[in-house]
Amino acid sequence: MSCLWTGLSLLFVANVLQMSASFTKVVSVKCNQTVDIVAGEAVTLNCTIMMKENCRGESYDWNNTHGKIPCDNSDLMEYGCDWDNQSYVSLTIRNVMKDNNYTILIRTDCGLDNSHIKLQVKQNSNSTHGKIRSASDTEQTTEQTTNHQVTVFILTIFIALFGILYFLFGTSRGREITGCFKRTEEGEENPVIEDNTCLKKCEICV
């Protein structure tokens, strides 16, 4: 009786192994389920293709929530694709700004398989600091401009005063006018200057 049960058990195990082997995938695609990236940067989604030696890849499709992705390997395009029909497949995404879900579908002459990837975008902390620095730089620039304007104004007044004083005391005409004021204050009317110019109450008479 025990021999019968042993035989039946072995037969059952053999059937289970045979059934599991029949359900084993001939083609399999493995990708990271979640990929993190900083906003504005580029990322490459890499997936591994596994298949039996007598199988060969025929085609692949990348899809996201908006539909099928057109692959173009130009550096100016948003997406770029690459693959080896027996070992790997990849998708390069440039200037990533938003979260998205991606799916890769592999077709081979032995069957097909697919895998899903969730792309999560993180905001760049440096951008916030950059805005703060920009605001600080703007304030500093405004303050520097104000200080520069004040300095120019003071220099202008100083130069004007210097010019007036130089004219009054450093030139003959200025000395004549100064002498006019001085003699007028002393009560002398129509003072006669060396060049025979008549000045009366600081008005020039020819």
C-alpha positions in Angstrom: 0.0 0.0 0.0 2.8 2.3 0.9 4.5 1.6 -2.5 1.3 2.6 -4.2 1.1 5.9 -2.4 4.7 6.6 -3.2 4.2 5.9 -6.9 1.1 8.2 -7.0 3.0 10.9 -5.2 5.9 10.8 -7.7 3.4 10.8 -10.6 1.7 13.9 -9.1 5.0 15.7 -8.6 6.1 15.0 -12.2 2.8 16.3 -13.5 3.2 19.5 -11.5 6.7 20.1 -12.7 5.6 19.5 -16.3 2.7 22.0 -15.9 5.0 24.6 -14.3 7.5 24.2 -17.1 4.7 24.7 -19.7 3.8 28.0 -18.0 7.3 29.3 -17.8 7.8 32.4 -19.9 9.8 31.9 -23.1 10.3 35.7 -23.3 10.7 38.0 -20.3 11.4 41.8 -19.9 12.7 43.1 -16.6 12.8 46.8 -15.8 13.0 48.9 -12.6 9.5 49.5 -11.4 10.3 53.1 -10.2 12.8 55.6 -11.5 13.5 59.0 -9.8 14.9 62.0 -11.7 15.4 65.7 -11.0 13.2 68.0 -13.1 14.7 69.3 -16.3 17.3 66.5 -16.6 17.5 63.5 -18.9 17.0 59.9 -17.9 17.4 56.5 -19.6 15.1 53.7 -18.8 16.9 50.4 -19.2 15.2 47.0 -19.4 16.7 43.5 -19.7 15.4 41.0 -22.2 15.6 37.3 -21.4 14.5 34.6 -23.8 15.4 31.1 -24.9 18.4 30.7 -27.2 16.3 29.8 -30.2 14.1 32.9 -29.9 14.8 36.2 -31.6 13.4 39.7 -31.0 11.3 41.2 -33.8 10.1 44.6 -32.6 9.3 46.7 -29.5 7.0 49.6 -28.5 7.3 52.2 -25.8 4.1 53.8 -24.5 3.2 56.3 -21.8 -0.1 57.7 -20.6 -0.5 59.7 -23.8 0.0 56.7 -26.1 2.8 55.3 -28.3 6.1 57.1 -28.1 7.8 58.0 -31.4 11.5 57.2 -31.1 14.0 59.5 -32.7 17.6 59.4 -31.8 18.3 63.0 -32.8 19.7 65.0 -29.9 17.0 67.7 -30.5 14.1 65.3 -30.0 12.4 64.5 -26.7 12.8 60.7 -27.0 15.6 58.4 -28.1 15.5 54.6 -28.3 18.0 51.7 -28.4 17.9 48.0 -28.2 19.5 44.7 -28.9 16.9 42.1 -30.0 18.1 39.5 -27.5 19.5 41.3 -24.4 18.2 44.8 -23.7 16.0 47.7 -24.7 16.2 51.4 -23.5 14.4 54.7 -23.8 16.1 58.0 -23.2 13.8 60.9 -22.2 15.2 64.5 -22.3 14.2 67.5 -20.3 11.8 65.5 -18.0 9.3 67.8 -16.3 6.4 65.7 -15.1 5.7 62.2 -13.6 4.6 59.6 -16.0 4.1 55.9 -16.5 5.9 54.0 -19.2 5.3 50.6 -20.7 7.7 48.5 -22.9 6.3 45.7 -25.1 8.7 43.2 -26.7 7.7 41.0 -29.6 9.7 37.9 -30.5 9.2 34.9 -32.8 8.6 32.9 -29.6 6.0 35.2 -28.0 5.8 38.6 -26.3 6.1 40.3 -22.9 5.8 43.7 -21.3 6.9 45.6 -18.3 5.9 48.9 -16.6 8.0 51.7 -15.2 6.9 54.7 -13.0 9.0 57.8 -13.6 8.9 60.2 -10.6 10.2 63.7 -11.0 11.7 65.7 -8.1 12.0 69.4 -8.1 15.5 70.8 -8.1 16.2 72.4 -4.7 18.9 74.6 -6.4 16.2 76.4 -8.4 14.6 77.7 -5.2 17.9 78.9 -3.9 18.6 80.4 -7.3 15.4 82.5 -7.1 16.4 83.6 -3.6 19.9 84.5 -4.8 18.4 86.4 -7.8 16.2 88.5 -5.5 19.1 89.2 -3.2 21.3 90.2 -6.3 18.5 92.5 -7.5 18.4 94.2 -4.1 22.1 94.6 -4.1 22.1 96.0 -7.6 19.3 98.5 -6.7 21.3 99.6 -3.6 24.5 100.0 -5.6 22.7 102.1 -8.3 21.2 104.4 -5.6 24.6 104.8 -4.0 26.2 105.6 -7.4 23.5 108.2 -8.1 24.1 109.9 -4.8 27.9 109.9 -5.3 27.5 111.4 -8.8 25.1 114.1 -7.4 27.6 115.1 -4.7 30.5 115.2 -7.2 28.4 117.3 -9.5 27.7 119.9 -6.8 31.4 119.9 -5.7 32.5 120.5 -9.3 30.0 123.2 -9.7 31.1 125.0 -6.5 34.7 124.6 -7.5 34.0 126.1 -10.9 32.2 129.1 -9.4 35.0 129.7 -6.9 37.6 129.4 -9.6 35.8 131.8 -11.8 35.4 134.4 -9.0 39.0 134.1 -7.6 41.0 132.5 -10.3 40.1 134.6 -13.4 40.4 138.4 -14.0 36.7 138.7 -14.8 35.8 137.0 -11.6 38.1 139.2 -9.6 36.4 142.2 -11.3 33.0 141.0 -10.2 34.3 140.2 -6.7 35.8 143.7 -6.5 32.5 145.2 -7.6 30.7 143.5 -4.7 33.4 144.6 -2.3 33.4 148.2 -3.4 29.6 148.4 -3.5 29.4 147.1 0.0 31.9 149.9 1.1 29.6 152.5 -0.4 31.6 153.4 -3.6 29.4 154.0 -6.6 30.5 153.3 -10.1 33.8 151.8 -9.3 36.3 152.0 -12.1 38.3 148.9 -12.9 41.6 148.6 -14.7 39.9 147.7 -18.0 37.7 150.9 -17.8 34.6 148.8 -17.3 32.0 150.6 -15.2 30.2 148.5 -12.6 27.3 149.8 -10.7 25.7 147.6 -8.1 27.1 144.6 -9.8 25.5 145.6 -13.2 28.0 145.7 -16.1 28.0 149.0 -18.0 29.9 149.3 -21.3 
